[in-house]
């Protein structure tokens, strides 16, 4: 069975709009309501602060977390942010839940961390401090600026490459495909941040850069096949027919590549460590949407623009 991309092109554009509109809305809402005014909820990597992570040998409920939050506030801890992290069951470990407590930056030598530990252990007797990490406010801002710079530099490099390799229509479609994918990944994490408190760290930027590379690679494969088929079939077939033919030629390759990658990522997500879950989730979302956009979004844009160009040429001749 062969896909007719051109026939249902407006349906695919509507699907993209349905996927992206909630993401854009969530990022705008997050930018307005969050203290740092960022489109996604950022971790201490970018804002500065201290995170203490405690291992608990029982399943922690939301009510227990609320009680602990009140005790911490009453003991003088300013603006504590608490999160429950469920861990994979392991025969070698009795830890069933992790409690992550985020506070403003704790200075070295202060007793604030001991005070927090004492409060947690008063609520959960067998609580164990597994990890404590701190990032100063200045370093956080510098890392945030460097991450944005790296992301912008990567996008500029890809834009320059695509412009030189393809004609403007193809390059612009590929660039819009990248924007499409980045908005979806960032918007999904913005929704998760608002609903579940999920934060993004420096690994998230790495995931976004990887997704951009994967997406543009997949798009280039499809566009190369379109350009190659134009040389041989431009007099026998319309541009839309060539697009359909080219997409169907590369479809199995795109799906197989994505599926094998996704199998590995799903294994990492369900059986890997807690610290890489958000990174792997961003990769999963990015590869899925990147495969979709390469086949159903970028090629559709090229077909629409080509049709408009042909219509203008015919109008001039008439």
Wavefront OBJ file of the C-alpha trace (Angstrom):
o trace
v 0.000 0.000 0.000
v 1.397 3.369 -1.066
v 0.799 6.604 0.833
v -0.727 9.516 -1.024
v 0.861 12.398 0.865
v -0.197 15.104 -1.583
v -3.886 14.145 -1.598
v -4.214 14.541 2.186
v -1.678 17.346 2.629
v -4.080 19.732 4.375
v -5.063 16.956 6.795
v -1.406 16.543 7.757
v -1.047 20.292 8.221
v -4.106 20.254 10.492
v -2.576 17.421 12.527
v 0.598 19.495 12.958
v -1.491 22.478 14.077
v -3.376 20.303 16.603
v -0.052 19.045 17.982
v 1.635 22.447 18.166
v -1.116 24.794 19.389
v -1.283 23.324 22.937
v 2.520 23.379 23.066
v 2.712 27.050 22.079
v -0.063 27.907 24.549
v 1.720 26.080 27.377
v 5.032 27.830 26.644
v 3.355 31.258 26.599
v 1.515 30.493 29.847
v 4.712 29.208 31.464
v 6.636 32.308 30.353
v 4.048 34.501 32.046
v 3.443 32.565 35.263
v 6.775 30.965 36.252
v 9.160 32.970 38.463
v 11.961 32.815 35.872
v 9.614 33.618 32.949
v 10.921 30.741 30.857
v 8.796 28.698 28.397
v 9.774 25.496 30.235
v 10.357 24.846 33.917
v 14.134 24.928 34.346
v 16.225 23.118 36.943
v 18.948 24.501 39.191
v 21.382 24.054 36.294
v 19.995 27.347 34.989
v 18.488 29.122 37.979
v 20.930 28.246 40.724
v 19.929 26.541 43.948
v 20.352 23.303 45.869
v 18.652 19.943 45.384
v 18.660 17.292 48.105
v 17.474 13.809 47.171
v 16.348 11.319 49.815
v 15.749 7.596 49.386
v 12.583 6.294 51.068
v 11.841 2.599 51.640
v 8.082 3.073 51.217
v 5.757 4.567 48.621
v 5.287 8.251 49.362
v 1.783 9.688 48.973
v 0.845 13.232 47.981
v -0.595 13.860 51.451
v 2.686 12.859 53.107
v 4.558 15.141 50.728
v 2.231 18.019 51.619
v 2.849 17.418 55.337
v 6.608 17.398 54.782
v 6.410 20.628 52.774
v 4.565 22.332 55.639
v 7.113 21.089 58.202
v 9.992 22.414 56.105
v 8.312 25.813 55.737
v 7.584 25.954 59.463
v 11.236 25.175 60.238
v 12.377 28.209 58.232
v 13.226 26.693 54.845
v 12.287 29.287 52.214
v 10.212 28.242 49.193
v 10.927 24.483 49.276
v 9.869 22.640 46.104
v 9.199 18.935 46.624
v 8.774 16.177 44.077
v 8.194 12.424 44.336
v 10.244 10.256 41.985
v 9.125 6.641 41.712
v 12.035 4.282 41.128
v 12.177 0.960 39.299
v 11.936 -2.033 41.626
v 15.320 -3.596 42.243
v 16.008 -6.729 44.266
v 19.280 -5.247 45.490
v 17.682 -2.088 46.873
v 14.900 -1.425 49.367
v 14.327 2.121 48.058
v 10.805 2.518 46.632
v 10.582 6.307 46.291
v 12.853 9.298 46.025
v 11.959 12.691 47.428
v 13.629 15.613 45.672
v 13.742 18.857 47.663
v 14.771 22.034 45.885
v 15.692 25.149 47.860
v 17.492 28.429 47.229
v 21.286 28.098 47.117
v 22.661 26.711 50.401
v 25.994 28.242 51.333
v 28.888 25.939 52.263
v 29.298 25.562 56.020
v 25.674 26.341 56.855
v 23.529 23.856 58.734
v 20.506 24.213 56.473
v 21.079 20.813 54.809
v 21.286 19.140 58.231
v 18.103 20.898 59.271
v 16.304 19.640 56.144
v 17.590 16.106 56.709
v 16.398 16.171 60.307
v 12.929 17.338 59.213
v 12.677 14.651 56.519
v 13.751 11.911 58.942
v 11.134 13.072 61.454
v 8.501 12.309 58.794
v 10.196 9.251 57.256
v 12.345 7.474 59.855
v 14.483 5.476 57.406
v 15.031 8.361 54.968
v 18.573 8.475 53.570
v 20.267 11.453 51.939
v 21.465 10.003 48.624
v 22.534 13.115 46.765
v 23.016 16.833 47.228
v 23.889 19.167 44.368
v 24.252 22.934 44.280
v 24.681 25.482 41.504
v 25.390 29.134 42.242
v 23.076 31.763 40.696
v 25.870 33.297 38.578
v 26.959 29.934 37.165
v 23.336 29.036 36.426
v 22.763 32.191 34.370
v 26.039 31.662 32.499
v 25.119 28.064 31.673
v 21.675 29.177 30.454
v 23.228 31.789 28.150
v 25.770 29.262 26.821
v 23.016 26.720 26.143
v 21.006 29.242 24.143
v 24.156 30.231 22.256
v 24.924 26.591 21.397
v 21.358 26.025 20.223
v 21.377 29.177 18.087
v 24.773 28.345 16.592
v 23.616 24.856 15.632
v 20.498 26.236 13.951
v 22.504 28.829 12.006
v 24.926 26.149 10.807
v 22.069 23.925 9.633
v 20.350 26.850 7.877
v 23.589 27.728 6.052
v 24.135 24.098 5.003
v 20.578 23.621 3.760
v 20.610 26.893 1.834
v 23.817 25.904 0.022
v 22.760 22.313 -0.674
v 19.156 22.855 -1.768
v 17.186 25.554 -3.482
v 15.449 28.059 -1.226
v 12.050 26.277 -1.146
v 13.563 23.030 0.095
v 15.804 24.769 2.634
v 12.941 26.826 4.052
v 10.714 23.738 4.366
v 13.472 21.853 6.212
v 14.053 24.805 8.552
v 10.325 25.052 9.317
v 10.397 21.311 9.983
v 13.126 21.844 12.590
v 11.109 24.641 14.219
v 8.075 22.319 14.156
v 10.002 19.581 15.991
v 11.642 21.868 18.565
v 8.320 23.535 19.431
v 6.688 20.137 19.945
v 9.447 18.807 22.230
v 9.795 22.021 24.242
v 6.016 22.492 24.396
v 5.449 18.955 25.659
v 7.998 19.525 28.420
v 6.351 22.857 29.174
v 3.034 21.017 29.679
v 4.767 18.370 31.819
v 6.380 21.156 33.856
v 3.027 22.826 34.521
v 1.166 19.587 35.270
v 3.796 17.276 36.799
v 6.583 19.669 37.823
v 9.071 18.211 35.309
v 12.198 20.373 34.999
v 14.696 20.586 32.155
v 18.448 20.656 32.685
v 21.561 20.851 30.524
v 20.896 17.318 29.205
v 17.644 18.600 27.701
v 19.564 20.982 25.443
v 21.729 18.035 24.371
v 18.561 16.089 23.532
v 17.134 18.994 21.503
v 20.379 19.363 19.526
v 20.385 15.609 18.837
v 16.750 15.748 17.709
v 17.557 18.633 15.356
v 20.382 16.626 13.798
v 18.220 13.504 13.428
v 15.300 15.436 11.956
v 17.327 17.350 9.377
v 19.145 14.160 8.352
v 15.828 12.395 7.710
v 14.488 15.389 5.782
v 17.601 15.592 3.601
v 17.213 11.912 2.635
v 13.644 12.549 1.439
v 14.543 15.783 -0.376
v 17.530 14.151 -2.074
v 15.225 11.461 -3.457
v 12.741 14.102 -4.667
v 15.513 16.019 -6.407
v 16.912 12.866 -7.985
v 13.509 11.731 -9.274
v 12.857 15.183 -10.745
v 15.773 14.626 -13.121
v 14.261 11.457 -14.571
v 10.495 11.848 -14.233
v 9.804 15.594 -14.510
v 8.386 15.151 -18.041
v 6.366 12.022 -17.197
v 4.939 12.906 -13.792
v 3.629 15.986 -12.000
v 5.580 17.375 -9.052
v 2.980 16.011 -6.623
v 3.301 12.524 -8.098
v 7.080 12.727 -7.802
v 6.756 13.747 -4.136
v 4.485 10.757 -3.440
v 6.824 8.430 -5.313
v 9.894 9.727 -3.473
v 8.270 9.533 -0.023
v 7.169 5.941 -0.612
v 10.692 5.044 -1.737
v 12.206 6.341 1.505
v 9.324 5.442 3.839
v 10.572 1.993 4.872
v 14.066 3.356 5.514
v 12.755 6.228 7.685
v 10.425 4.026 9.735
v 12.985 1.255 10.251
v 15.660 3.737 11.365
v 13.279 5.409 13.795
v 11.913 2.143 15.211
v 15.340 0.678 15.948
v 16.350 3.896 17.687
v 13.094 4.050 19.642
v 13.458 0.464 20.865
v 16.777 1.373 22.469
v 15.377 4.588 23.942
v 12.318 2.862 25.421
v 14.624 0.298 27.044
v 16.669 3.140 28.548
v 13.529 4.947 29.717
v 11.932 1.982 31.488
v 15.064 0.239 32.764
v 17.623 3.052 32.948
v 18.448 5.430 35.766
v 16.151 8.129 37.092
v 18.577 10.933 36.255
v 18.404 10.297 32.480
v 14.634 9.767 32.168
v 13.849 13.304 30.998
v 16.733 13.240 28.506
v 15.522 9.936 27.052
v 11.900 11.147 26.990
v 12.948 14.242 25.019
v 14.785 11.982 22.556
v 11.740 9.716 22.172
v 9.423 12.651 21.507
v 11.915 14.272 19.144
v 12.516 11.197 17.021
v 8.797 10.478 16.726
v 7.909 14.022 15.692
v 11.046 14.298 13.508
v 10.041 11.216 11.526
v 6.518 12.590 11.149
v 7.638 16.050 10.031
v 10.153 14.716 7.496
v 7.468 12.675 5.751
v 4.208 14.535 6.316
v 5.168 18.161 6.982
v 8.269 19.235 5.065
v 7.371 17.434 1.820
v 3.836 18.840 1.987
v 5.199 22.384 2.280
v 7.467 21.890 -0.723
v 4.551 20.535 -2.774
v 2.316 23.499 -1.845
v 4.991 26.049 -2.741
v 5.815 24.287 -6.005
v 2.146 24.231 -6.936
v 1.879 27.973 -6.293
v 4.997 28.630 -8.400
v 3.574 26.583 -11.288
v 0.267 28.424 -10.990
v 2.033 31.801 -11.191
v 4.035 30.690 -14.235
v 0.913 29.496 -16.039
v -0.833 32.761 -15.145
v 2.039 34.775 -16.640
v 2.028 32.709 -19.842
v -1.711 33.202 -20.195
l 1 2 3 4 5 6 7 8 9 10 11 12 13 14 15 16 17 18 19 20 21 22 23 24 25 26 27 28 29 30 31 32 33 34 35 36 37 38 39 40 41 42 43 44 45 46 47 48 49 50 51 52 53 54 55 56 57 58 59 60 61 62 63 64 65 66 67 68 69 70 71 72 73 74 75 76 77 78 79 80 81 82 83 84 85 86 87 88 89 90 91 92 93 94 95 96 97 98 99 100 101 102 103 104 105 106 107 108 109 110 111 112 113 114 115 116 117 118 119 120 121 122 123 124 125 126 127 128 129 130 131 132 133 134 135 136 137 138 139 140 141 142 143 144 145 146 147 148 149 150 151 152 153 154 155 156 157 158 159 160 161 162 163 164 165 166 167 168 169 170 171 172 173 174 175 176 177 178 179 180 181 182 183 184 185 186 187 188 189 190 191 192 193 194 195 196 197 198 199 200 201 202 203 204 205 206 207 208 209 210 211 212 213 214 215 216 217 218 219 220 221 222 223 224 225 226 227 228 229 230 231 232 233 234 235 236 237 238 239 240 241 242 243 244 245 246 247 248 249 250 251 252 253 254 255 256 257 258 259 260 261 262 263 264 265 266 267 268 269 270 271 272 273 274 275 276 277 278 279 280 281 282 283 284 285 286 287 288 289 290 291 292 293 294 295 296 297 298 299 300 301 302 303 304 305 306 307 308 309 310 311 312 313 314 315 316 317 318
